[in-house]
Amino acid sequence: MSVISSITVKVPATTANLGPGFDCIGAALTLYNKFTFTPLDGGELIIAVTGAEAERVQTDTSNLLYQAFVKCYEYIGETPPPVKMAIELGVPLARGLGSSATAIVGGLMGANQLAGAPLSELEVMKLAIAMEGHPDNVVPALLGGCRLAATSADGWEVCDIPWHGDIIPVVAIPDFELSTSEARQVLPTEFSRADAIFNTAHLGLLLRGLETGQGEWLRAALQDRLHQPYRQALIPGYDAVKGAALAAGAYGMVISGAGPTLLALVDRLHSQAVEAAMLSAWQSVGIIAVVRSLSLDTQGASYQG
């Protein structure tokens, strides 16, 4: 049996919820974290981090990548080997772009490969959902594309959501953070029947709008009553950025995940104008931001080694 020298896992960023699809739908984006796992003959855990905000990443056993690595070995009943982990950050931290999901998926995949791949992709997915607590980020991070996840009698059912090629996701990433726990604290614990019906209808419309690229459907579909009305106040400049995006031709704008990144869906003709408008709007309220047009990542997490 050959000894693996190292494994590198590349995991895409994700945007979750897409408006009405709270905690059940997400899409992988062309922005990535890379994790390299090198087995050691002995000694202590080594974690090296490069990229923006590298100094903010924990480099001890509390690191989420390492926790996922250990979780995989616990699941297969083996002792985790001494390892060096090299983290190359490309996904901003605590911005609503699934950075924690990349760590969970990356750690599980890296451990699985070093252990000889005893787990199927489905088993890795179930472990990832259990660690994250909900499927909207980890499922597209692992599988790629736009994915809808729902519980079933046997666990989870995941389906691929067709995404029309003319729909461009534009992300506006501000230079401040918003933790998922903080964003969840502002949500009510109960909702009215009217709000539940509203979101059900708009999620159905969103699925058809993403598949067909039908602009009028998308303009209506991106509305939501379960999380965004409560989280908007946590994001300074939200109204200004949304107004600017719509005026520049976006179908609509939503909070990416728990925020504070804002996501506009746009046709190809208007993507550059929407980029410029969202950037200018945030600058007008004194907030520095990075605004980029991305694409749907269709591959999901991958590895070399």
Contacts in CASP RR format, 6 or more apart in sequence:
PFRMAT RR
TARGET T0000
AUTHOR 0000-0000-0000
METHOD contacts of the structure
MODEL  1
MSVISSITVKVPATTANLGPGFDCIGAALTLYNKFTFTPLDGGELIIAVT
GAEAERVQTDTSNLLYQAFVKCYEYIGETPPPVKMAIELGVPLARGLGSS
ATAIVGGLMGANQLAGAPLSELEVMKLAIAMEGHPDNVVPALLGGCRLAA
TSADGWEVCDIPWHGDIIPVVAIPDFELSTSEARQVLPTEFSRADAIFNT
AHLGLLLRGLETGQGEWLRAALQDRLHQPYRQALIPGYDAVKGAALAAGA
YGMVISGAGPTLLALVDRLHSQAVEAAMLSAWQSVGIIAVVRSLSLDTQG
ASYQG
3 39 0 8 1.000
4 39 0 8 1.000
4 113 0 8 1.000
4 114 0 8 1.000
4 116 0 8 1.000
4 305 0 8 1.000
5 38 0 8 1.000
5 39 0 8 1.000
5 305 0 8 1.000
6 36 0 8 1.000
6 37 0 8 1.000
6 38 0 8 1.000
6 39 0 8 1.000
6 305 0 8 1.000
7 36 0 8 1.000
7 37 0 8 1.000
7 110 0 8 1.000
7 113 0 8 1.000
7 114 0 8 1.000
7 303 0 8 1.000
7 304 0 8 1.000
7 305 0 8 1.000
8 34 0 8 1.000
8 35 0 8 1.000
8 36 0 8 1.000
8 37 0 8 1.000
8 303 0 8 1.000
8 304 0 8 1.000
8 305 0 8 1.000
9 34 0 8 1.000
9 35 0 8 1.000
9 36 0 8 1.000
9 37 0 8 1.000
9 105 0 8 1.000
9 106 0 8 1.000
9 107 0 8 1.000
9 109 0 8 1.000
9 110 0 8 1.000
9 113 0 8 1.000
9 301 0 8 1.000
9 302 0 8 1.000
9 303 0 8 1.000
10 32 0 8 1.000
10 33 0 8 1.000
10 34 0 8 1.000
10 35 0 8 1.000
10 301 0 8 1.000
10 302 0 8 1.000
10 303 0 8 1.000
10 304 0 8 1.000
11 32 0 8 1.000
11 33 0 8 1.000
11 34 0 8 1.000
11 35 0 8 1.000
11 101 0 8 1.000
11 102 0 8 1.000
11 105 0 8 1.000
11 106 0 8 1.000
11 109 0 8 1.000
11 141 0 8 1.000
11 142 0 8 1.000
11 300 0 8 1.000
11 301 0 8 1.000
12 28 0 8 1.000
12 29 0 8 1.000
12 30 0 8 1.000
12 31 0 8 1.000
12 32 0 8 1.000
12 102 0 8 1.000
12 140 0 8 1.000
12 141 0 8 1.000
12 144 0 8 1.000
12 297 0 8 1.000
12 299 0 8 1.000
12 300 0 8 1.000
12 301 0 8 1.000
13 28 0 8 1.000
13 29 0 8 1.000
13 31 0 8 1.000
13 32 0 8 1.000
13 33 0 8 1.000
13 90 0 8 1.000
13 91 0 8 1.000
13 97 0 8 1.000
13 98 0 8 1.000
13 99 0 8 1.000
13 102 0 8 1.000
13 141 0 8 1.000
14 26 0 8 1.000
14 27 0 8 1.000
14 28 0 8 1.000
14 29 0 8 1.000
14 97 0 8 1.000
14 98 0 8 1.000
14 101 0 8 1.000
14 136 0 8 1.000
14 137 0 8 1.000
14 140 0 8 1.000
14 141 0 8 1.000
15 26 0 8 1.000
15 27 0 8 1.000
15 29 0 8 1.000
15 96 0 8 1.000
15 97 0 8 1.000
15 169 0 8 1.000
15 171 0 8 1.000
15 256 0 8 1.000
15 257 0 8 1.000
15 261 0 8 1.000
15 263 0 8 1.000
16 23 0 8 1.000
16 25 0 8 1.000
16 26 0 8 1.000
16 96 0 8 1.000
16 98 0 8 1.000
16 136 0 8 1.000
16 137 0 8 1.000
16 256 0 8 1.000
16 257 0 8 1.000
17 23 0 8 1.000
17 25 0 8 1.000
17 26 0 8 1.000
17 136 0 8 1.000
17 224 0 8 1.000
17 227 0 8 1.000
17 254 0 8 1.000
17 255 0 8 1.000
17 256 0 8 1.000
17 257 0 8 1.000
18 25 0 8 1.000
18 26 0 8 1.000
18 27 0 8 1.000
18 146 0 8 1.000
18 206 0 8 1.000
18 222 0 8 1.000
18 254 0 8 1.000
18 263 0 8 1.000
19 202 0 8 1.000
19 206 0 8 1.000
19 222 0 8 1.000
19 223 0 8 1.000
19 224 0 8 1.000
19 227 0 8 1.000
19 228 0 8 1.000
19 254 0 8 1.000
19 255 0 8 1.000
20 198 0 8 1.000
20 199 0 8 1.000
20 202 0 8 1.000
20 203 0 8 1.000
20 204 0 8 1.000
20 206 0 8 1.000
20 221 0 8 1.000
20 222 0 8 1.000
20 223 0 8 1.000
20 224 0 8 1.000
20 226 0 8 1.000
21 136 0 8 1.000
21 199 0 8 1.000
21 203 0 8 1.000
21 206 0 8 1.000
21 224 0 8 1.000
22 199 0 8 1.000
22 224 0 8 1.000
22 226 0 8 1.000
22 227 0 8 1.000
23 134 0 8 1.000
23 135 0 8 1.000
23 136 0 8 1.000
24 134 0 8 1.000
24 135 0 8 1.000
24 136 0 8 1.000
24 148 0 8 1.000
24 149 0 8 1.000
24 150 0 8 1.000
25 136 0 8 1.000
25 146 0 8 1.000
25 147 0 8 1.000
25 148 0 8 1.000
25 149 0 8 1.000
25 161 0 8 1.000
25 203 0 8 1.000
25 206 0 8 1.000
26 136 0 8 1.000
26 137 0 8 1.000
26 139 0 8 1.000
26 140 0 8 1.000
26 146 0 8 1.000
26 147 0 8 1.000
26 148 0 8 1.000
27 140 0 8 1.000
27 145 0 8 1.000
27 146 0 8 1.000
27 147 0 8 1.000
27 161 0 8 1.000
27 163 0 8 1.000
27 169 0 8 1.000
27 296 0 8 1.000
28 140 0 8 1.000
28 141 0 8 1.000
28 143 0 8 1.000
28 144 0 8 1.000
28 145 0 8 1.000
28 146 0 8 1.000
28 296 0 8 1.000
28 297 0 8 1.000
28 298 0 8 1.000
28 300 0 8 1.000
29 97 0 8 1.000
29 169 0 8 1.000
29 171 0 8 1.000
29 294 0 8 1.000
29 295 0 8 1.000
29 296 0 8 1.000
29 297 0 8 1.000
30 294 0 8 1.000
30 295 0 8 1.000
30 296 0 8 1.000
30 297 0 8 1.000
31 90 0 8 1.000
31 91 0 8 1.000
31 97 0 8 1.000
31 171 0 8 1.000
31 292 0 8 1.000
31 294 0 8 1.000
32 90 0 8 1.000
32 91 0 8 1.000
32 102 0 8 1.000
33 87 0 8 1.000
33 88 0 8 1.000
33 89 0 8 1.000
33 90 0 8 1.000
33 91 0 8 1.000
33 99 0 8 1.000
33 102 0 8 1.000
33 103 0 8 1.000
33 106 0 8 1.000
34 87 0 8 1.000
34 88 0 8 1.000
34 90 0 8 1.000
35 65 0 8 1.000
35 85 0 8 1.000
35 86 0 8 1.000
35 87 0 8 1.000
35 88 0 8 1.000
35 102 0 8 1.000
35 103 0 8 1.000
35 106 0 8 1.000
35 107 0 8 1.000
35 110 0 8 1.000
36 85 0 8 1.000
36 86 0 8 1.000
36 88 0 8 1.000
37 69 0 8 1.000
37 83 0 8 1.000
37 84 0 8 1.000
37 85 0 8 1.000
37 107 0 8 1.000
37 110 0 8 1.000
37 111 0 8 1.000
37 113 0 8 1.000
37 114 0 8 1.000
38 83 0 8 1.000
38 84 0 8 1.000
38 85 0 8 1.000
38 86 0 8 1.000
39 81 0 8 1.000
39 82 0 8 1.000
39 83 0 8 1.000
39 114 0 8 1.000
40 46 0 8 1.000
40 81 0 8 1.000
40 82 0 8 1.000
40 83 0 8 1.000
40 84 0 8 1.000
41 82 0 8 1.000
42 82 0 8 1.000
43 82 0 8 1.000
44 82 0 8 1.000
45 60 0 8 1.000
45 61 0 8 1.000
45 66 0 8 1.000
45 82 0 8 1.000
45 83 0 8 1.000
45 84 0 8 1.000
45 85 0 8 1.000
46 83 0 8 1.000
46 84 0 8 1.000
46 85 0 8 1.000
47 57 0 8 1.000
47 58 0 8 1.000
47 59 0 8 1.000
47 60 0 8 1.000
47 63 0 8 1.000
47 65 0 8 1.000
47 66 0 8 1.000
47 84 0 8 1.000
47 85 0 8 1.000
47 87 0 8 1.000
48 59 0 8 1.000
48 84 0 8 1.000
48 85 0 8 1.000
48 86 0 8 1.000
48 87 0 8 1.000
49 55 0 8 1.000
49 57 0 8 1.000
49 59 0 8 1.000
49 86 0 8 1.000
49 87 0 8 1.000
49 89 0 8 1.000
50 86 0 8 1.000
50 87 0 8 1.000
50 88 0 8 1.000
50 89 0 8 1.000
51 88 0 8 1.000
51 89 0 8 1.000
51 90 0 8 1.000
52 89 0 8 1.000
52 90 0 8 1.000
52 92 0 8 1.000
53 89 0 8 1.000
53 92 0 8 1.000
53 93 0 8 1.000
54 87 0 8 1.000
54 89 0 8 1.000
56 93 0 8 1.000
57 63 0 8 1.000
57 87 0 8 1.000
57 89 0 8 1.000
57 93 0 8 1.000
58 64 0 8 1.000
61 67 0 8 1.000
63 85 0 8 1.000
63 103 0 8 1.000
64 100 0 8 1.000
64 103 0 8 1.000
64 104 0 8 1.000
65 85 0 8 1.000
65 87 0 8 1.000
65 103 0 8 1.000
65 106 0 8 1.000
65 107 0 8 1.000
66 85 0 8 1.000
66 107 0 8 1.000
67 131 0 8 1.000
68 103 0 8 1.000
68 104 0 8 1.000
68 105 0 8 1.000
68 106 0 8 1.000
68 107 0 8 1.000
68 108 0 8 1.000
68 111 0 8 1.000
68 128 0 8 1.000
68 131 0 8 1.000
69 80 0 8 1.000
69 83 0 8 1.000
69 85 0 8 1.000
69 107 0 8 1.000
69 108 0 8 1.000
69 110 0 8 1.000
69 111 0 8 1.000
70 80 0 8 1.000
70 111 0 8 1.000
71 108 0 8 1.000
71 111 0 8 1.000
71 127 0 8 1.000
71 131 0 8 1.000
72 107 0 8 1.000
72 108 0 8 1.000
72 110 0 8 1.000
72 111 0 8 1.000
72 112 0 8 1.000
72 115 0 8 1.000
72 119 0 8 1.000
72 124 0 8 1.000
72 127 0 8 1.000
73 79 0 8 1.000
73 80 0 8 1.000
73 111 0 8 1.000
73 115 0 8 1.000
75 119 0 8 1.000
75 123 0 8 1.000
75 127 0 8 1.000
76 115 0 8 1.000
76 118 0 8 1.000
76 119 0 8 1.000
78 115 0 8 1.000
80 111 0 8 1.000
81 114 0 8 1.000
83 114 0 8 1.000
91 97 0 8 1.000
91 98 0 8 1.000
91 99 0 8 1.000
91 102 0 8 1.000
92 99 0 8 1.000
92 173 0 8 1.000
92 261 0 8 1.000
93 99 0 8 1.000
93 177 0 8 1.000
94 177 0 8 1.000
94 178 0 8 1.000
94 179 0 8 1.000
94 180 0 8 1.000
95 173 0 8 1.000
95 174 0 8 1.000
95 177 0 8 1.000
95 178 0 8 1.000
95 256 0 8 1.000
95 259 0 8 1.000
95 260 0 8 1.000
95 261 0 8 1.000
96 178 0 8 1.000
96 180 0 8 1.000
96 256 0 8 1.000
96 257 0 8 1.000
96 258 0 8 1.000
96 259 0 8 1.000
96 260 0 8 1.000
96 261 0 8 1.000
97 171 0 8 1.000
97 173 0 8 1.000
97 256 0 8 1.000
97 257 0 8 1.000
97 261 0 8 1.000
98 137 0 8 1.000
98 141 0 8 1.000
98 257 0 8 1.000
100 132 0 8 1.000
100 137 0 8 1.000
100 180 0 8 1.000
101 128 0 8 1.000
101 132 0 8 1.000
101 137 0 8 1.000
101 138 0 8 1.000
101 141 0 8 1.000
102 141 0 8 1.000
104 128 0 8 1.000
104 131 0 8 1.000
104 132 0 8 1.000
104 138 0 8 1.000
105 124 0 8 1.000
105 128 0 8 1.000
105 138 0 8 1.000
105 141 0 8 1.000
105 142 0 8 1.000
105 301 0 8 1.000
106 301 0 8 1.000
108 119 0 8 1.000
108 124 0 8 1.000
108 127 0 8 1.000
108 128 0 8 1.000
108 131 0 8 1.000
109 124 0 8 1.000
109 142 0 8 1.000
109 301 0 8 1.000
109 303 0 8 1.000
110 303 0 8 1.000
112 118 0 8 1.000
112 119 0 8 1.000
112 124 0 8 1.000
113 303 0 8 1.000
113 305 0 8 1.000
119 127 0 8 1.000
121 142 0 8 1.000
121 143 0 8 1.000
124 142 0 8 1.000
125 138 0 8 1.000
125 139 0 8 1.000
125 142 0 8 1.000
125 143 0 8 1.000
125 156 0 8 1.000
125 158 0 8 1.000
126 155 0 8 1.000
126 156 0 8 1.000
128 138 0 8 1.000
128 139 0 8 1.000
128 141 0 8 1.000
128 142 0 8 1.000
129 135 0 8 1.000
129 138 0 8 1.000
129 139 0 8 1.000
129 149 0 8 1.000
129 156 0 8 1.000
131 138 0 8 1.000
132 138 0 8 1.000
135 147 0 8 1.000
135 149 0 8 1.000
135 156 0 8 1.000
135 158 0 8 1.000
136 149 0 8 1.000
136 257 0 8 1.000
137 257 0 8 1.000
139 147 0 8 1.000
139 149 0 8 1.000
139 158 0 8 1.000
140 146 0 8 1.000
140 147 0 8 1.000
140 300 0 8 1.000
141 300 0 8 1.000
141 301 0 8 1.000
142 300 0 8 1.000
142 301 0 8 1.000
143 158 0 8 1.000
143 160 0 8 1.000
143 300 0 8 1.000
143 301 0 8 1.000
144 297 0 8 1.000
144 298 0 8 1.000
144 299 0 8 1.000
144 300 0 8 1.000
144 301 0 8 1.000
145 160 0 8 1.000
145 161 0 8 1.000
145 163 0 8 1.000
145 296 0 8 1.000
145 297 0 8 1.000
145 298 0 8 1.000
145 300 0 8 1.000
146 160 0 8 1.000
146 161 0 8 1.000
146 162 0 8 1.000
146 163 0 8 1.000
146 210 0 8 1.000
146 296 0 8 1.000
147 158 0 8 1.000
147 159 0 8 1.000
147 160 0 8 1.000
147 161 0 8 1.000
148 158 0 8 1.000
148 159 0 8 1.000
148 161 0 8 1.000
148 207 0 8 1.000
149 156 0 8 1.000
149 157 0 8 1.000
149 158 0 8 1.000
150 156 0 8 1.000
150 157 0 8 1.000
151 157 0 8 1.000
161 207 0 8 1.000
161 210 0 8 1.000
161 211 0 8 1.000
162 210 0 8 1.000
162 211 0 8 1.000
163 210 0 8 1.000
163 211 0 8 1.000
163 296 0 8 1.000
164 209 0 8 1.000
164 210 0 8 1.000
164 211 0 8 1.000
164 212 0 8 1.000
164 213 0 8 1.000
165 213 0 8 1.000
165 296 0 8 1.000
166 213 0 8 1.000
166 267 0 8 1.000
166 268 0 8 1.000
167 210 0 8 1.000
167 213 0 8 1.000
167 218 0 8 1.000
167 251 0 8 1.000
167 265 0 8 1.000
167 266 0 8 1.000
167 267 0 8 1.000
168 265 0 8 1.000
168 266 0 8 1.000
168 267 0 8 1.000
168 268 0 8 1.000
168 271 0 8 1.000
168 293 0 8 1.000
168 294 0 8 1.000
168 295 0 8 1.000
169 263 0 8 1.000
169 264 0 8 1.000
169 265 0 8 1.000
169 266 0 8 1.000
169 293 0 8 1.000
169 294 0 8 1.000
169 295 0 8 1.000
169 296 0 8 1.000
170 245 0 8 1.000
170 250 0 8 1.000
170 263 0 8 1.000
170 264 0 8 1.000
170 265 0 8 1.000
170 266 0 8 1.000
170 271 0 8 1.000
170 274 0 8 1.000
170 275 0 8 1.000
170 278 0 8 1.000
170 291 0 8 1.000
170 292 0 8 1.000
170 293 0 8 1.000
170 294 0 8 1.000
171 256 0 8 1.000
171 261 0 8 1.000
171 262 0 8 1.000
171 263 0 8 1.000
171 291 0 8 1.000
171 292 0 8 1.000
171 294 0 8 1.000
172 241 0 8 1.000
172 245 0 8 1.000
172 261 0 8 1.000
172 262 0 8 1.000
172 263 0 8 1.000
172 264 0 8 1.000
172 278 0 8 1.000
172 279 0 8 1.000
172 282 0 8 1.000
172 289 0 8 1.000
172 290 0 8 1.000
172 291 0 8 1.000
173 261 0 8 1.000
173 289 0 8 1.000
173 290 0 8 1.000
173 291 0 8 1.000
173 292 0 8 1.000
174 235 0 8 1.000
174 260 0 8 1.000
174 261 0 8 1.000
174 282 0 8 1.000
174 287 0 8 1.000
174 288 0 8 1.000
174 289 0 8 1.000
175 287 0 8 1.000
175 288 0 8 1.000
175 289 0 8 1.000
176 236 0 8 1.000
176 260 0 8 1.000
176 287 0 8 1.000
177 260 0 8 1.000
178 234 0 8 1.000
178 235 0 8 1.000
178 258 0 8 1.000
178 259 0 8 1.000
178 260 0 8 1.000
179 258 0 8 1.000
180 258 0 8 1.000
182 234 0 8 1.000
182 258 0 8 1.000
183 227 0 8 1.000
183 231 0 8 1.000
183 234 0 8 1.000
183 258 0 8 1.000
183 259 0 8 1.000
184 258 0 8 1.000
186 230 0 8 1.000
186 231 0 8 1.000
186 233 0 8 1.000
186 234 0 8 1.000
187 226 0 8 1.000
187 227 0 8 1.000
187 230 0 8 1.000
187 231 0 8 1.000
188 230 0 8 1.000
191 225 0 8 1.000
191 226 0 8 1.000
195 225 0 8 1.000
195 226 0 8 1.000
198 223 0 8 1.000
198 225 0 8 1.000
199 224 0 8 1.000
199 225 0 8 1.000
199 226 0 8 1.000
202 220 0 8 1.000
202 221 0 8 1.000
202 222 0 8 1.000
202 223 0 8 1.000
202 224 0 8 1.000
203 221 0 8 1.000
204 221 0 8 1.000
205 217 0 8 1.000
205 220 0 8 1.000
205 221 0 8 1.000
206 217 0 8 1.000
206 218 0 8 1.000
206 221 0 8 1.000
206 222 0 8 1.000
208 214 0 8 1.000
208 217 0 8 1.000
208 221 0 8 1.000
209 215 0 8 1.000
209 217 0 8 1.000
209 218 0 8 1.000
209 221 0 8 1.000
210 218 0 8 1.000
215 251 0 8 1.000
215 267 0 8 1.000
218 251 0 8 1.000
218 252 0 8 1.000
218 265 0 8 1.000
219 251 0 8 1.000
219 252 0 8 1.000
222 251 0 8 1.000
222 252 0 8 1.000
222 253 0 8 1.000
222 254 0 8 1.000
222 265 0 8 1.000
224 254 0 8 1.000
227 255 0 8 1.000
228 254 0 8 1.000
228 255 0 8 1.000
231 255 0 8 1.000
231 258 0 8 1.000
231 259 0 8 1.000
232 238 0 8 1.000
232 239 0 8 1.000
232 255 0 8 1.000
234 259 0 8 1.000
234 260 0 8 1.000
235 255 0 8 1.000
235 259 0 8 1.000
235 260 0 8 1.000
235 262 0 8 1.000
236 285 0 8 1.000
236 287 0 8 1.000
237 281 0 8 1.000
237 282 0 8 1.000
237 285 0 8 1.000
237 287 0 8 1.000
238 262 0 8 1.000
240 281 0 8 1.000
240 282 0 8 1.000
240 284 0 8 1.000
240 285 0 8 1.000
241 253 0 8 1.000
241 262 0 8 1.000
241 278 0 8 1.000
241 281 0 8 1.000
241 282 0 8 1.000
242 252 0 8 1.000
242 253 0 8 1.000
242 262 0 8 1.000
243 253 0 8 1.000
243 281 0 8 1.000
244 277 0 8 1.000
244 278 0 8 1.000
244 280 0 8 1.000
244 281 0 8 1.000
245 252 0 8 1.000
245 253 0 8 1.000
245 262 0 8 1.000
245 264 0 8 1.000
245 266 0 8 1.000
245 274 0 8 1.000
245 277 0 8 1.000
245 278 0 8 1.000
245 281 0 8 1.000
246 252 0 8 1.000
246 253 0 8 1.000
247 277 0 8 1.000
248 270 0 8 1.000
248 273 0 8 1.000
248 274 0 8 1.000
248 276 0 8 1.000
248 277 0 8 1.000
248 278 0 8 1.000
249 266 0 8 1.000
249 270 0 8 1.000
249 273 0 8 1.000
249 274 0 8 1.000
250 264 0 8 1.000
250 265 0 8 1.000
250 266 0 8 1.000
250 270 0 8 1.000
250 274 0 8 1.000
251 264 0 8 1.000
251 265 0 8 1.000
251 266 0 8 1.000
251 267 0 8 1.000
252 264 0 8 1.000
252 265 0 8 1.000
253 262 0 8 1.000
253 263 0 8 1.000
253 264 0 8 1.000
253 265 0 8 1.000
254 262 0 8 1.000
254 263 0 8 1.000
254 265 0 8 1.000
255 261 0 8 1.000
255 262 0 8 1.000
255 263 0 8 1.000
256 262 0 8 1.000
256 263 0 8 1.000
262 278 0 8 1.000
264 274 0 8 1.000
264 278 0 8 1.000
266 274 0 8 1.000
266 293 0 8 1.000
271 293 0 8 1.000
272 293 0 8 1.000
275 291 0 8 1.000
275 292 0 8 1.000
275 293 0 8 1.000
276 291 0 8 1.000
278 289 0 8 1.000
278 291 0 8 1.000
279 289 0 8 1.000
279 291 0 8 1.000
282 288 0 8 1.000
282 289 0 8 1.000
283 289 0 8 1.000
END
